[in-house]
């Protein structure tokens, strides 16, 4: 591929310079009185130049690169004609049109065409007079356009004009000398040039200023005004040259490679002094101005003055200077007692919290209590709360709502994966690149001393390592008795954090060190119920996703049954993150439909539409399966994503009765519950009408389905006991009944957790009766009536009560003869 040459200023070889000099002499010898050049101003060939302006009555060599320009040159040379020469506005434009060219140029004729040894073409042009380009009338094989003549205005040959020309010539010589650009041909031309308009145009053409400035010279019609502007430009360039030469003289020395860095730094220093100040003084003045706005204690002000004095004694080129400067910048940027005013309107706070989050009543109640106490006392140390619960339930976003309700600034600091104590306390200033800890950085970001400060994922802070123990560093931050004098290693003075409202979030309390856990007020944010998720989706998620996908103005409704089906069959979570993604996917499908077809056909989304919009279901919930089999009982389980029903299956097989087989990926606690249940059934076999020889002739196998999922906990104790009793008596289990509770060796039923989630899972599965411990009655009473409507609860204290309620006298169909 041929490499295109661009029309640009030439670095001329000796041969070209000689040729140009010969042509100039020939022109001077034939310098007869000027006659008006006559040519057709319409349909004139147009030659665009890059970074070059041809002035009238000047000679200029131009390298020709574009094929269209080559054709133009050959055509004009063949016809001994004329052309218009105009400069491009942007040099990189390959095929310029009218808008890409400056409209002022010069008519020109070809003096000579030089074909170079490397097959390139150079043409020597002579400018005739100024012309203006009105329009482009042709683009092939080269540009042609209509022009009008705008000749320069000749000036009267008075003394002022003569002196002006003399000064231009003199300034040009001085400028070339100062810049060490004494090219023999240029100086020869200036020494022998006539003091007339041609000399002014020659100087304009050879000026080192920008194209835009040279074009301004070209636009001036008066030679006298053009000369004045040229003189001002040359005076300015001489001043710049003097400054550069003065800087060079001050820093001039014989330098080697090791001195190079020092040389550059000295030049920077001299440049700064020329600009009017020392950077060290400027830094100090800026710091003092900020310090004057601070309401410091006397001790803090004395410390600042001492450190500022230390800065003035350090060389700006020393690494210590930047460490000290960073320290003082942090010092003046810290809020130092600047607090925002709390909004103590409790009703307004309640509205904001209810608007942004559905449920979470315990958290909202605690925040409102805090506001109420501040309102009564006028001042109170901010509480240190820890919101813990499964992912996606709104722990972090709740912090934003609290900040808005209080009208405080909001900052968030993620603690997940932090292994370096310096992230909390900062680095000592003895280290290069030392920085403050993230606590102080975020206070600078907030700009106040009382923000709502979210410590996100506090349970994922790294433990002890060779970089220290960040969890121990947090002890000082989160202790209300200590954080009024928090010590950051970088700031190296006490700072009051007692007004900051710290809210930590965690998923698992087991990984938080006990001393750290003891300093926080724990508030559980449990997973949402299906009913709560439906309300959250209707109130928050659907409008949010419609807005995010550009269909906020469309009347689209996702019905409650459809949302419930999404929750049950397309998500498996405690929070609502995946639910939000699924609703977003539906909105994207509808937005795509509108973009392609112009309208949304399905506006009322029902459960039947979900397969088309979301694909086949991803999860399925267990349903009650009847009571046709002996030894199969429905239990209730709590998981991280909500409640589930759980089937306990028991089967008997002929054998020696030596062991109890347990399968289903059970944990140690659950295995122990099965052994306890079996021992209880054996010890009370007579009461249950179970012959003792049964245990010697039959092997017992207890299984919990979905073996890939680990299961553990004591809450299946009474369910296992009921399953064993049903299998060993072949009695039916009561229909639509489920149970949960821990069992002891004596047969006592103990309370368990996760009642709310378990009860709602049972209701969804079609259960109508539930057996639980008497002590769990208080948990049932805390559940809103609407969620437990239609359920009957049996509160028990002993396993005998469980068996009396759960087992019917009726045998199953085709019972096993256990005595055979």
N, C-alpha and C positions, 0 to 999 in steps of 0.2 A: 504494500500500500504506500502510495506517495505521501510524504509528510507535507502538509500545507504550510507555506510560508505566509506570515502575516505582514501587512503593510505597517512598518514601524520605522522609527528613526534608525539610521544606519550608523554603525561604527565603520567609517569609510577606510578603505585601504589606500595606500599611497598612490596607486594608479588612478583611483576614482578622484582623489583630491587633486591630483595633477590635471585630470580631465576637467574638473569643475573650475579650477583656477584658470585654465586656458579659455574656457567658455566665458568666464567673468571678464577676462581681459578683452576678449573679442567684442563682448557687449559694450564695454566701456569705449573701445576704439570706434565703434559704430554709433556712439551716443549722439545721434542727430536730434534736432528738435522733434518733440513727441508729436506723433499724429494719432488721431483717435482710431483705435482698433475697431474695425467693423466686423461683426459676425452675427449670425442669426441667434437671438436670445431664446427663441422657442425651440423645443425639441433638441436641447443642447445635451451632449453626452455628459454624464455625471460620474466623477471618480470619487468614491468615498475613501477617506484616509483614517487610520487609527493613530491616535495620540499625536497628530501633526496638524498644524495650521499653516497654509500657504498665504503669506501676505503679498499685497501688490508690489510690483517692482523688485521682487526678490527671486533668487534662484535656489531651488531645493531638489536634492536627490531623493527619490522615493523607490523603495523596493516593492515590486509588484508580485503578489502571491496568488490572489484569487483569479480563477479562469476568466470570470466576467471582466475583470480589470485588464487582463492581458489582451482580450479581444478588443476592448475599448482603445487601448494604447495603439494596437496595430491598425485599427480603423482610422483613428485620428491622424496617425503618422502617414498613412497611405494617402489621405485626402488633404494633408497639410492643413488640418483644421484646428479647431479650438475645443476646449472642454471646460466644464465647471468643476472645481475642486472644493469639497466640503468635508468637514471633520465629523466623525461619528461621536455620538454622546457616550455610548458604551463600546469599548474596544472589542469586546468578545462577540458582538453581534455579527453573524456571518452574512446574512442577506438583509442589509438595512433598507428601510423604506423612508418615507418623508418624515415620520415621527421620530426616527432613529438618528436623524442628521441635524446638526446645527444649520439654520437657514441662511446664515451669512457665510460667504466663501469668496473665492476669487476665480475669475476667468483666467485660463492658463493656456499656454502653448508648449509644445514639446521642443526642447532644445536638442536633446540627443537621447537615444536608447542604447543602453549598454547591456549586451548579453554576456553574463559572467561565466567563468569556467565551470562552475557547478550547475550550469543550465538555468540559473535564476536570472531574473530580469530586473534591471535598475533603469529608471527613466529620470532624466533631469528636466524639471519643469521650470518655467518662468511665469511668475504671477503678473497679470496685466492690470486689472482693476477689480474692485469689489463688485460682487453681484449678490442678489438675494434670490433664493430658491422658493418659487411660489407653489409648484406642484410637480409630482412625478407623473409622467405620461407614458412611460414604458419601463419594463423591467427585464426584457430579453432582447438580445443576448447580454445587454448591460443596461444600467439605469439611464434614462433620458428624462429631462424635465424642462419646464418653462421657467425662465429667470427674468429678472429686470436688473439693469445696471444701477448701482448706488456708489458712484465714484467718490473718492476722498475730496474734501474741500481744501483747496490750496490756500495757504496763508500768505498775507503780505510780508514782504522781506524786510521787516523792521528790526530794530535793535533787540527788543525783547525776544523775538523769535530766534534770532541768531544766538543770543546768549543761552536760550533754552536748549538749542541743539548742541551747543558747546558743552553744557553741563551734562547732558545725556551721554555724550561721547566720553567725557572725563569719568563719570560715575561707572560706566560700563568697563573702562580699563581698570579702575580701582577694584571693582567687584571681581573681575577675572583674576587679578593679581592676588587678592585676599583668599580666594578659593583655590589657589594653586592650579589654575586652569589656563596657563599661558600657552595655548596652542598657537603655533607660529602663524597659521593661516588666518585665524581669528584676529589676533593682535595686528597682523599686517593689514587686514581689511580695515580695522578701526583707525589705524594710524594714517591710512591713505584715503579714507572715505571722504566724500564731499558731505558737508554739513547740510543735508536736505532731507526731504521726506523719505527717500530710499534708505537712508541710514536708520531712521526711526523704525521703519518696517523691518529692517535687517535685525535690529536689536530685539524687537518684539518676537520675531520668528525664532531667535536663538535664546530667548529667555528660559530659565530653568523653573519657572512657576508652573502652576497647574493649567490644564487645558481650559478649565472654566475661566481662569483669570486672563489667559491669553485671548479667549474668545471675547471677553469684555473689552479688551484693547481693540480687537478687530471691529467690534460694533461701532466704535466711536468714529464718526465721519470727519471730524476736525483733526487735522494733523497736530495742531497745537495742543488740543485737549488730550490727544493720545500721548503726546510727548510728556505732558505734565503727569499723567497717570503712570507712565513708564518710569519717570524719575522717582515718584513716590515708592513704587515697587522696588526699585534698585536700592533706594535709601533703606528701606526695611530689611532687605536681604543683607546689606552691609552691616546693619546693627546685629542681625543674627550671627553673621560671620565673626564680628568682634567678640560676641559672647562666647562662641565656640572656641575661638582662638585664645581668649582669656582663660577659659576652663582648661584648655589643653596645656597652656603655659604653666598654670599652677600645678598641674599633675604630671608635667613632663619629667621623665626620669628614665634611666636605663633599667628596664625591668626584665626579669626572666620569668619562667613558668610559675615559680613559687610566689612571685610578687603580683601576679595577675589579679588575684582576688582583691588585694589591698588597693590596687590601682582603680579598679571599678568602684569600690566603695568610696574612695576619695572623690571620684567624679560625681557620684550620687550626692555626696555631701556638698560639693561646690554648686551643683545644680540647685539643691535645696536652698543654699544661701542666696543664690541669684534670684530665686523665686520669693525671697523675703523672709526666711525664718529657718530655725533649726528644728528638726523633727522632735528632738527631745523636749524643747520648750513648748512645742505645740501639744505634745502628749500631756505634759504637766498642766498646761492651761485648761485643756479639756477636762481633765480629772478634777481640777479645782472648781470649775463651773458646775459640774454635777454634784460635787461634795457640798456646795453652798445650798443646794436644794434639800439636803437631808436633815432630818430632825434627830441628830445623833446625841447620845449621852457624851459627857465630857471624856470618859475613858475611851470610847470608840473614836472620838475626834482626835484625841492625842495619838492613838495608834495609827490612824490614817496619816496624820502629819509626819509621824516618824517614818512610815514606809514610803511616803512620797519623797522625803528628803533622801532616803536610801536610793530611790530611783534616779535622782539627779546626779548621784555620784558614780553611776554605772555607765561604762562606755556603751553607746547604742548598738555597737557591732558585737557586743558580748552576748552569748546565749542567755546569761543571767538577766539581761535587760528585758527580754521578752517574757521570761517567767515572772519577773517583778511587775511588768506592765499588765500581764494577764491577771495577776493577783489584785492589783489596784482597780482594774476595770470591773472585776467581780465585786470588789468591795463597794464601789459606788453604784453598781447595778442591783445589789440586793435591796429588797423592800425596806428593811430596817423599821418595822413598826407601822408601815403604811397598810391599812386595812380597808376593805370595802365594807359598807354599811349593810348589816343583815336586814332582810325583809322579814319582819316578825308577824306578818299576817298569816295566821294558822290556817284560816279557811282557804286563802289563796294557795298556800303550800299543799293543802290536801287536794285541791283541784288539779294542780300541776302533776302531782304524783299519781292521781287516779287517771289523768288524761294519758300519761305516757306508759303506765304499767297496769295491767289487770291482775288483781290478786295481790300477793306479797304484803298481806295485811300487817304482819309482825314488823317488817322493816319500816313500813309507813308509820305505824304507831310509835316506833322508837324515835323516828325523826321528829314527829310532831311533839313528842314528849320533850325532846331536847329544845325545840323552839319555845315551848311553853315555859320551861324553866328559865331560859334566857330572858324571856319577856317579863317574868316575875322578878328575877334577881338583877337583871341589867347586865350581867356578865357571868360567864361560865366557861370552864375549860372544855374544849371540844372533845367529844367522846371518840374512842378508837374502836370502830366496829369491824367485825369480820363476818362477811356474808359467805356462807359456804353452802354448796349444793352442786348438783350435776351441771354439765356444760349447757349453755344455751338458754338458761332460764331468766336472763336479764340482770345478772349481778353487776356487770360492768356498766351497762347503759343506765342502770339505776342511779349511778353516781352523777351522771349529767343532769338527771331530773332533780336530784337533791341540790346540786349547785344552782340550777335555775330557780328552784323554789326559795332558796336562801338568798338569791342574787349574789352569789360568790363566784369567783373565778374557778375554773375546772382544769385540773391537770391529771394526767394518767402516767404511771410509771410501771412498765412491765418487768416483773422480777423473774420471770421464767428463764431458767438456764444461767442465772448470774452465779459465777463461782469466785469472783474477786471482791474482797472486802472493800477495796478502793472505789468500787462502783457506788457504795453507800457513803463511806467516810471521806473519799477523795484521796489524792496522793500528797505526800509531803513535798514541799517546794524545792527540796534538795535535788529532785529528779528533773532531768531535761524532759520537757513535754508534760509536766505535771498539770493535772486538771482537778477541779472540785468534784465532789460526788454528785450523783444524779438527784439527790434530794435538793441541794442548793440550786442546781441548774434549773430544776423545774420551778422553784420559787422565783427565780429571775424571770423565767418564761411567764409565770402567772402575774408577776408585778404586784403582788400583795402578800401580806403575812398570814392571811386567813382563808386560803383557797380550800375547796374540796379536793383532797389529794387521794386518788385511787392507787392503791398498791396491788396491782393485778397479779394473779397467780402466785400468791405468797407461799403456797404449798410446794412450789417447784423451784424454790431457791436452793442453790447448791450447798453442800455441807462443807466440812473442814477440808482444806487442801493447802498446798504450799503458798497459795495466795490469800490465806486467812479464812475466816468463817463469816460470810455475809449475813447468815441468820442471826448470829450473835451481835453483829453490828446493828441490826434492826431493833435489838432490845432497847437501846437508848432512844431510838426514834419513837418507839411505840409505848414508852413508859411515861404516863402523865406526870410522874414525880421527877423525871429526869430531863424530858425533852424541852424544858424551858431553858436549858443550857447545853444544847446539842453542840458537840465539838467536831467540826470538819477539819481534817488534817491540812487541807489546802488553805482554808480561810484562817485557821490557827487562832480562832477566838470563839467564845461561846455565842451561840445564836438561839433565839427563842422560837421553838416550834409549837408552843403550847396552844396557839390560836388556830393551828392547822387542823382541819377535820379529816383525819385519816380514815379511809374505808378500805380494808383489805378484802380481797376475794380469794376463794379457794374451792377446789373440788373435793379434796380429801384431807381431813384434819389429822389423819394418822401420820402424815409425813411432816407435820409442823412440830418443831421442838416444843416440849412442854413449857419451858420458861416463856417462850414467845407467845404460846397459846394463852397462857395465864394473863397476859397483859391486854388481851383484846376481849371485847364483849361479843360473844358468838350469837349470830342470828341465822337460823337455818332457812335457806330458800329452797324449798323442796320442788320436785318436778311438778309440772302442770298436769292437771287431770284433763281427760279428753274434752270434757265440757268447758273447761277453762281455755283450752287451746282453740276451741271453736270460736269463743268470744274474742280472743286475741286476734285470730285470723280476720274475723269480720270487722273489728274496730281498727286494727292497725296494719296487719300484713297485706290485706287485699288493696286498700287505698295506696299504701307505700309502693307496692309492686306495679300497680297501674300507672302511678306517676313515673316510676323508674323506667317503664317501657313505653312511654309516650301515648298511653291510651287513657289518661286520667279523665278526659272529657266524654269518653264512651260510657254508655249505660250498660255496664256488665255486672251481672250478679252471679256469685258462686254460692249455691244454696248450702244450708247447714248440713243436710245429708251428704252432699258432695264433699264438703270439708271434713266431715267425720270419716268418710271413706278414705280420703287422702291420709288422714292421721292414722287410721287403723291398718291400711293396706300398702301405703307407700312410705311410711316413716316408722322409725323405731328409736325414739329418743325421749328424754325427759323435758327438754326445752322445745324451742320452736324454730331452730335454725334450718333444719331440713324441710320443715313445713313451709318456711318462707321461700326456700329454693324451689319447691314444687309449685307453689303459687306463682312464683316468677316464671317458671317454665310455661305454665298455662298462659300467662299474660304475653310471653314472647310468641307463642303459637298464634294467639289472636292478633297481635301486632303484625306478624308476618302475613296472616290471612288478609288483613286490611291493606297492607302494602302491595300485595300481589293482585288481589281481586277487587280492591277499592272499597270493600265493606266487610264488616264482621257478621257472619251469618249466625253463629251460635252466641247469644248474649246471656242466656240463662243456663249456667253450667249445672248439670244434674249428674248424679252418680254414673249414669249410662254413658256420659261423654268422656269419662276419665280414661278409659282404655285408649281412645283415639288421641287424647291430649298428652297422657303420661305413660302410655304403654301398659303392659300387663302388670298386675299387682306384684309387689316385691316382698311383702310379708303377709302373714295370716295369723289371726288370733284363734286360740283354742276355744271351742264351744263345748258346752255340757254334752256328754255322750250317753246319758241314760244310766240305768241301774240293773241291766240285764246280767251282769257278771258279778260273781262273788269276788271279794278282795280288791275291787277297783273303787277308789274313793277320790273325790275331788278336794284338793287342798288349795291354799292361796299363798302366793309368793310375791315378794317385793324384789324388783330389779332396778338398775340404775335408770331405766327408761320407763318406769311406772310399774303398776301391778300386773300380775298374770295369774291365771288359774293353773294348777299343777295336778297331774294325775299320778296317784300312787297305785301301782299294780302289784298284786301278790298272786303267785301261782304255787301249787303243791305238786310234788312228784314223788313216786315211791323211792324209798331209800332207807338209810339208817338213821336219818334225822340228826346227823352229827353237827351240821353247820347251817348258818343262815347266809345265803348268797345275796350280795347287794350289788346292783349295777345301775348305771346311769350317770357316771362321772360325779359321784358324791364326795363331798368333803368330809373331813374327820368328824366334825360336829354332827353332821347329818347321819353318818354311820353310827355314832354313839346313840343318837335318838332312836334309830331302828332297833339297836340292841336293847335299849331301855324298854321300848314298846313290847318287844318279844318276851323279855323277862317278866314284865307286868302281866301279859296274857298267860304265861305259864303259871305264875303264882296265883292267878285268879281263874284258873281253868274250870274249877268246879262251879263257880258262880256263873260262868258262861256256858255251862253244859258241854264242855270240851273234854272228852276222855283223855286221860294223861298219856295212854299208850300211843296217841296220835303223834306225839312229838318224837317217838322212837321209830315210827314207820314212814314218816313223810319228811322229805326235804322241803324247805321253804325258800323261795326265791322272791325277793322284793326288788322291783325295778321302777325307776322314774324316767319316763320318755324324754327324748331329745338328748341323747347321750353325749353329743358333741359340746353341749353347754355345761360348764362347771356349775355345780349346785352345792350350797352349804347353808348352814344355819339351823337353829333349833325349832323353828316355827312349824315344821311338818310333824312334830312329835305325836300329836293327837290324831293326825291324819293317818300316820303309819300304824298306830295302835288300832284304829278303826278298820283299816284294810286287813290287818292280820286277823282280827276278830271275825270279820266277815268271811275271810277265806277258810278259817278253821271251823266255822259254824255253818258255812254255806248259806247264811242269811242275806237277804237283800239289804242294800243301803237305801235309805229314804231318797226319793226323787228330788232333784233340784236343790240339793243341800251341799254346802262346802264348809270348810272349817280351817282354823289356824290357831296354833297354840303350842307352847312347849310342855313337855311331860317330864315328871320326875319319877324316880324308881318307886315311890309310894303311890303314884297315880295322881298327884296334884297337877293341875293345869296352871301354867304361869303365863303372864302377859308377854306379848311380842310387839314389835314395831311395824311401821309401814301400814298401819290399819287403813288410813284413808285411801291409799292407792289400791290396796287389796280389795276393799269393799267395792270400789267402783269397777275394778276388773271383774269381780264376780257378777255385778249387775249387768255388765256388757255381755257376759258369757251366758246369760239366761238363768243364773242362780236366783232363787227366791228366799232361801233360808240359810243363815250363817251361824255357825257355832264359834264363839270366842270366849276368852277368859273374862271373868267378872270384872277384873281390874282394868280391862280395856273399854269398859262402858264409857269412861270419860272421853276416850278418843272418838267414839261414835257420836256422843253429844256435841262434839266440836264441829262435826261435819254438817253443812247446811242441809236442811230438810229436803230440798229439791233433789239432792244427789242420792238420798237413801230411800226415797219414796218407793213403796212396793216391796221392800226387803223386810224380812222377819229375823230378829236376832235372838239367839239363845245364849245367855250368859251362864257359864259353868265354872265350877271350882275343882271338879274331880273328873277323872276319865270315865267313871261309872255313869255320870250324867251324860257324857258325850255318847257313850254306847247306847244308853237308853233312848236318846233322841234320834241317833243316826241309824240304828239297826232295826229293821222290821222283823216281826215274827215269821214272816213269809220266807220260804226258801226260794232259791233261784231255780230256774228251769233246768232239769237234768243235773241235780246236785251230785257231787262226788260222795261215794260211800267211804268215809274215812276209816271205818273199822274193817273194811274188806282186806 
